[in-house]
Amino acid sequence: VDEVKSQAVSDFYTAAESKPDNPAVKKAYDALNTEVAQQAEFLKKKGYKMEVVDTPAPYKNPAEMAQDLATRKTLKVWGGESPGHGLMTPEQNIAFRWVHDTLGHIGPGAKFGHQGEETAYYAHKSMFSPEVQKATATETRGQNAAVHFSPELNNPTSTRYQNETLDLKFPEQKAMILPKKLRERRVEKVGDALI
């Protein structure tokens, strides 16, 4: 994990305002909802199911999650805390979690913790159009960087590289677009400037 990049993503996400009325943001999220629905339909046709549960962390570790998907073709998904930004319905948010965990985490074997979320971001990003990549960067990379690098949330830095689910505090979900330089692999900080 590039901690300089992750800190830069966290700083931007934490300071940014949600902009659900911005036409470019709305366009990216409309495309996200459409393509996630297509991916969900693909998974259903292959016999995969989601089970909506009340617990934020239905699996103790990635191995348990992968085992459930392998044996029952089912993935448990937390049904709580839909985004307050208004560009995803609760059902769309749950579908996104299911598709992201199935294709982004289980597919490439991405674990939990910050490093696993970065791996899942790149794996799932490759399955989306460029328009959708803008919104998925916010919903995955942006939020995850804030979880692990934002001092305001007061999460222990030791959780960054753990594979177990933990009782972490999460930032507000925001409808906005991370700048392109923060959606890419490499970000360097020189003084106060990101390049």
C-alpha positions in Angstrom: 0.0 0.0 0.0 1.2 3.5 -0.9 0.6 5.3 2.3 1.3 8.7 0.8 -1.4 8.1 -1.8 -3.8 6.7 0.7 -3.3 9.7 3.0 -3.9 12.0 0.0 -7.1 10.2 -0.9 -8.3 10.3 2.7 -7.5 14.0 3.1 -9.5 14.8 -0.1 -12.4 12.6 0.8 -12.6 14.0 4.4 -12.6 17.6 3.2 -14.8 17.3 0.1 -18.5 18.2 0.1 -21.1 15.8 -1.1 -22.5 17.1 -4.4 -25.5 15.0 -5.5 -26.9 17.9 -7.6 -23.7 18.2 -9.7 -24.6 16.9 -13.2 -21.2 15.1 -13.6 -21.6 13.4 -10.2 -25.2 12.4 -11.0 -24.1 11.0 -14.4 -21.4 8.9 -12.8 -23.8 7.5 -10.1 -26.6 6.8 -12.6 -24.0 4.8 -14.7 -22.8 3.0 -11.5 -26.4 2.0 -10.6 -27.0 0.7 -14.1 -23.8 -1.3 -14.4 -24.1 -2.7 -10.9 -27.6 -3.9 -11.8 -26.2 -5.6 -14.9 -23.4 -7.3 -12.8 -26.0 -8.4 -10.2 -28.2 -9.9 -12.9 -25.1 -11.8 -14.3 -24.3 -13.2 -10.9 -28.0 -14.3 -10.4 -28.0 -16.1 -13.8 -24.9 -18.0 -12.6 -26.8 -19.1 -9.5 -25.3 -16.7 -6.9 -27.5 -15.1 -4.2 -27.2 -12.5 -1.6 -28.5 -12.8 2.0 -29.3 -9.5 3.6 -28.3 -9.5 7.3 -28.4 -7.1 10.2 -24.8 -7.2 11.2 -22.2 -4.9 9.6 -19.5 -7.6 9.6 -21.2 -10.9 8.8 -17.9 -12.8 8.3 -15.0 -13.1 10.7 -12.4 -13.2 7.9 -12.1 -13.5 4.1 -11.7 -17.2 4.2 -15.1 -17.6 5.8 -16.7 -15.3 3.2 -15.1 -17.2 0.3 -16.2 -20.6 1.8 -19.8 -19.4 2.0 -19.7 -18.3 -1.6 -18.0 -21.6 -2.7 -20.4 -23.9 -0.8 -23.7 -22.1 -0.9 -23.2 -19.6 -3.8 -24.4 -17.1 -1.2 -22.9 -14.0 0.2 -24.2 -12.2 3.3 -24.5 -8.5 2.9 -25.2 -5.9 5.6 -28.5 -4.2 4.9 -27.9 -1.1 7.0 -26.6 2.5 6.5 -27.7 3.4 3.0 -25.9 6.4 1.6 -27.5 9.7 2.7 -26.4 11.4 -0.5 -29.5 10.4 -2.4 -27.9 9.0 -5.6 -28.3 5.3 -4.5 -31.4 3.8 -3.1 -31.0 1.3 -0.1 -31.5 -1.5 -2.6 -28.9 -0.2 -5.0 -26.4 0.3 -2.1 -26.9 -3.3 -1.0 -26.6 -4.6 -4.5 -23.3 -2.7 -4.9 -21.9 -4.2 -1.7 -22.9 -7.7 -2.9 -21.4 -7.3 -6.4 -18.3 -5.5 -5.0 -17.6 -8.2 -2.4 -18.2 -11.1 -4.9 -16.3 -9.7 -7.9 -13.9 -7.3 -6.2 -12.9 -9.3 -3.1 -13.6 -13.0 -3.7 -12.7 -13.0 -7.4 -9.1 -11.9 -7.0 -8.8 -13.1 -3.4 -8.6 -9.6 -1.9 -8.7 -9.7 1.9 -10.1 -7.1 4.3 -8.2 -4.2 5.7 -6.9 -1.3 3.7 -4.6 -3.3 1.4 -7.4 -5.8 0.6 -9.8 -2.9 -0.2 -7.2 -1.4 -2.5 -6.8 -4.7 -4.3 -10.6 -5.1 -4.5 -10.9 -1.5 -5.9 -8.5 -2.2 -8.8 -10.1 -5.6 -9.5 -13.6 -4.3 -9.6 -12.7 -1.0 -11.3 -11.5 -3.0 -14.3 -15.1 -4.3 -14.8 -16.7 -0.9 -15.1 -16.8 1.7 -17.8 -14.7 4.9 -17.3 -17.8 6.8 -16.2 -18.6 4.3 -13.5 -15.0 4.2 -12.3 -15.4 7.8 -11.1 -18.2 6.8 -8.7 -16.8 3.5 -7.6 -13.5 5.2 -6.7 -15.5 7.4 -4.2 -17.6 4.5 -2.8 -14.6 2.2 -2.3 -11.2 3.8 -2.4 -12.3 7.2 -1.0 -14.3 5.8 1.9 -11.7 3.1 2.7 -8.8 5.5 2.8 -10.8 7.8 5.1 -11.5 4.8 7.4 -7.8 4.0 7.8 -6.1 7.4 7.4 -8.5 10.0 8.8 -7.5 11.1 12.3 -11.0 12.4 12.8 -12.4 8.9 12.9 -9.8 7.8 15.5 -9.5 4.3 14.1 -6.2 2.6 15.2 -3.6 2.6 12.5 -2.9 -1.1 13.4 -6.1 -2.1 11.6 -4.8 -1.1 8.2 -3.2 -4.4 7.4 -5.5 -6.8 9.4 -7.6 -9.3 7.5 -10.4 -9.7 10.1 -13.4 -7.5 10.2 -13.2 -5.0 13.1 -15.4 -2.6 14.8 -14.3 0.5 12.9 -15.9 3.9 12.6 -16.9 4.9 9.0 -17.0 8.3 7.4 -20.2 9.8 5.9 -20.9 8.5 2.4 -20.5 11.3 -0.1 -21.6 11.8 -3.7 -18.6 13.3 -5.4 -15.9 12.4 -7.7 -12.3 11.9 -6.6 -9.9 13.8 -9.0 -8.4 11.5 -11.6 -4.9 11.7 -10.0 -6.4 10.1 -6.9 -8.2 7.4 -8.8 -4.9 6.2 -10.3 -2.2 4.0 -8.8 0.5 6.5 -8.1 0.2 9.8 -6.2 3.2 11.6 -4.9 3.1 14.5 -2.5 5.7 17.2 -2.9 5.3 19.8 -0.3 1.5 20.6 -0.3 1.1 19.7 -4.0 -0.2 16.4 -5.3 1.4 15.3 -8.6 
